[in-house]
Amino acid sequence: MAEADAVSEVPLELILARNLVSILSLAAFVVDSDGDVVFFNEAAAEVSGTRFEETGSLTRGEWNRELGPFDEHGRPIPYDELPLAIAAREGRPAYGRFHIRTDTGGLIEIEAGAVPLLGPDGYHGAMVVLWPLERTGQSTGAREG
C-alpha cells in the first residue's frame, strides 16, 4: 500500500515528461522540483556511459560531480547560471551552452534547452534536452535562422 501511495505522490507532469523523454532520440532528462534527476533516456545514457536502470534517481550534486556542467577548462559552472535554474526560477524555457563529461572522461560541448513542468499548483520540475556539439566535431542538427 505504501508503494501505491508513493506513486500517487509523483506529479502527473513528471510522469508525462518521463514518457516523452523515453521516446526522444536526443539525450534528455527529467528533474523534479528539487533539481534531482528522476529519469534520463537511452541517448543520455550513451553520453554518460550508464543507464538509468543502473543508477536510479540522482541528486543534483551527484549529477553535477559526475557529468557537469563545466566550462571549457573543466571548472564547474554555478547552478544559477544554467538553463535548468532559469526554467525553475522564472518558469520559462531557457537555453545555454556548456560542457559535460562523457563516459570516457573527456569534455564535450553541448547546447541544452530546459522546459519547466508547470501544473495547476505550480512548478514540478523540468525537462532538459542536450545537443552534443563535439562528438563528431560539428553540430548534430540543422538550425534555422
C-alpha positions as CSV (number, residue, x, y, z in Angstrom):
1,M,0.0,0.0,0.0
2,A,2.8,2.4,0.8
3,E,4.3,1.8,-2.6
4,A,1.0,2.8,-4.3
5,D,0.9,6.0,-2.1
6,A,4.5,6.9,-3.2
7,V,3.5,6.5,-6.9
8,S,0.4,8.7,-6.4
9,E,2.6,11.5,-5.0
10,V,4.5,11.8,-8.2
11,P,3.1,14.8,-10.1
12,L,1.4,14.0,-13.4
13,E,3.7,16.5,-15.2
14,L,6.8,14.4,-14.2
15,I,5.1,11.1,-15.4
16,L,4.2,12.6,-18.7
17,A,7.6,14.2,-19.2
18,R,9.3,10.8,-18.5
19,N,7.1,9.2,-21.1
20,L,8.0,11.9,-23.7
21,V,11.8,11.8,-22.9
22,S,11.8,8.0,-23.1
23,I,11.0,8.1,-26.9
24,L,13.3,11.0,-27.9
25,S,16.4,10.3,-29.9
26,L,18.2,13.3,-28.4
27,A,19.8,13.0,-24.9
28,A,17.3,14.2,-22.4
29,F,16.5,14.0,-18.7
30,V,13.7,15.0,-16.3
31,V,14.4,16.7,-12.9
32,D,12.0,17.2,-10.1
33,S,11.3,20.4,-8.2
34,D,14.4,19.8,-6.1
35,G,16.6,19.6,-9.2
36,D,17.2,15.8,-8.7
37,V,17.3,13.7,-11.9
38,V,14.4,11.4,-11.8
39,F,14.9,9.9,-15.3
40,F,17.2,10.1,-18.3
41,N,16.8,8.3,-21.6
42,E,18.9,5.9,-23.6
43,A,20.5,8.7,-25.7
44,A,21.7,10.4,-22.4
45,A,22.9,7.0,-21.2
46,E,25.2,6.8,-24.3
47,V,26.7,10.1,-23.3
48,S,27.1,9.4,-19.6
49,G,28.1,5.7,-20.0
50,T,25.4,4.4,-17.6
51,R,21.8,3.6,-17.9
52,F,19.0,5.0,-15.7
53,E,18.1,1.5,-14.6
54,E,21.7,1.2,-13.2
55,T,21.8,4.5,-11.3
56,G,18.2,5.3,-10.5
57,S,17.5,8.9,-9.4
58,L,20.5,11.2,-8.9
59,T,20.7,14.2,-6.7
60,R,21.8,17.4,-8.3
61,G,25.1,17.1,-6.5
62,E,25.7,13.6,-7.8
63,W,24.8,14.5,-11.4
64,N,26.9,17.7,-11.3
65,R,30.0,15.9,-9.9
66,E,29.9,13.1,-12.5
67,L,28.7,14.8,-15.6
68,G,28.9,18.6,-15.1
69,P,28.1,21.2,-16.3
70,F,31.6,22.5,-16.7
71,D,33.3,25.4,-18.6
72,E,35.8,24.7,-21.4
73,H,38.5,24.3,-18.8
74,G,36.6,21.7,-16.7
75,R,35.6,24.0,-13.9
76,P,32.1,23.6,-12.5
77,I,29.5,26.2,-13.7
78,P,27.3,27.6,-10.9
79,Y,23.8,26.2,-10.9
80,D,22.2,29.6,-11.0
81,E,23.7,30.2,-14.5
82,L,22.2,27.1,-16.1
83,P,19.1,26.8,-18.3
84,L,17.6,24.4,-15.7
85,A,17.9,27.0,-12.9
86,I,16.4,29.7,-15.1
87,A,13.5,27.4,-16.1
88,A,12.9,26.7,-12.4
89,R,13.3,30.3,-11.2
90,E,11.4,32.1,-13.9
91,G,9.0,29.4,-15.1
92,R,10.0,29.8,-18.7
93,P,12.1,27.8,-21.2
94,A,15.8,28.6,-21.2
95,Y,18.8,27.7,-23.4
96,G,22.5,27.5,-22.8
97,R,25.8,26.1,-23.9
98,F,28.4,24.4,-21.7
99,H,30.5,21.2,-21.4
100,I,29.7,17.9,-19.8
101,R,32.0,14.9,-19.0
102,T,31.5,11.9,-21.3
103,D,31.7,8.2,-20.4
104,T,35.3,8.3,-21.5
105,G,36.2,11.2,-19.1
106,G,36.6,13.8,-21.8
107,L,34.6,17.0,-22.1
108,I,32.2,17.7,-24.9
109,E,30.4,21.0,-25.6
110,I,26.7,20.8,-25.6
111,E,23.7,23.0,-26.1
112,A,20.9,22.5,-23.7
113,G,17.3,23.6,-23.6
114,A,15.2,23.4,-20.3
115,V,11.5,23.5,-20.3
116,P,9.7,23.9,-16.9
117,L,7.0,21.5,-16.0
118,L,4.2,23.5,-14.6
119,G,0.9,22.3,-13.3
120,P,-2.1,24.0,-11.7
121,D,-0.3,24.0,-8.4
122,G,3.0,25.4,-9.6
123,Y,6.5,24.2,-10.7
124,H,7.1,20.4,-10.5
125,G,10.4,20.2,-12.3
126,A,11.8,20.4,-15.8
127,M,12.7,18.5,-18.9
128,V,16.2,19.1,-20.3
129,V,17.3,18.2,-23.8
130,L,21.0,18.1,-24.8
131,W,22.6,18.5,-28.2
132,P,26.2,17.3,-28.2
133,L,28.4,19.5,-30.5
134,E,31.8,17.9,-30.4
135,R,31.3,14.2,-30.7
136,T,31.6,14.4,-34.4
137,G,33.3,17.8,-34.5
138,Q,30.2,19.6,-35.6
139,S,26.6,20.3,-34.6
140,T,24.3,17.3,-34.6
141,G,21.3,19.2,-36.0
142,A,20.3,21.7,-38.6
143,R,19.4,25.2,-37.4
144,E,17.0,27.6,-38.9
145,G,17.6,31.3,-38.9
